[in-house]
Amino acid sequence: SQEFMDVVDKKLGKNNICKTMSDPLPGEKEPYDINEYSKEFSIEKDLIMKLIFRYGCQAKEILERTKRDPAQAEIVCHCEGVTAAEIEYAIEKEWAKDLMQIRRRTRLGTGPCQGRRCSFRAAQILSDRLNLGKSYAKELFLEFVSRRFGGRRFVLNSDQIRSEELFFNHLLNIWTD
């Protein structure tokens, strides 16, 4: 950020003008036209803005996936606007092997639902893409939801904790083999 660069320049005894807000970072090829991307790929502008924020110049590569396979335009995580194309990209190009790795890259499951609405679908995509089988998708999902609950447990009141535990126990009962 600009403030950080100003501090670094001051420490180094330099008086450079920070251009991080106006000049693209290395690897950025051209400015983005969100309206054009929205028209070209038939995806809402807010989703494209989030995609550009997360991926920069790689956003167009992810959007191209939705042209080749319109099913990849599916919004998997509605809270954070994560599409199936982003999940596929994280698996293929960034070697994501579990949902926590996908979460770190895409923000899947970090919104208000904390993954309860989206992580099962994401686990299916991951399992299918890596040929892991349905039972592994279940394990991925349960591990992710459990970890998301564990991270929130300390900020919930007792009624909320009981509600979360009931939800998690319900999931375990559904998938008891």
Secondary structure, 3 states (H helix, E strand, C coil): CHHHHHHHHHHCCCCCCCCCCCCCCCCCCCCCCHHHHHHHHCCCHHHHHHHHHHHHHHHHHHHHHHHHCHHHHCEEECCCCEEHHHHHHHHHHCCCCCHHHHHHHHCCCCCCCCCCCCHHHHHHHHHHHCCCCHHHHHHHHHHHHHHHHHHHHHHCCHHHHHHHHHHHHHHHHHCCC
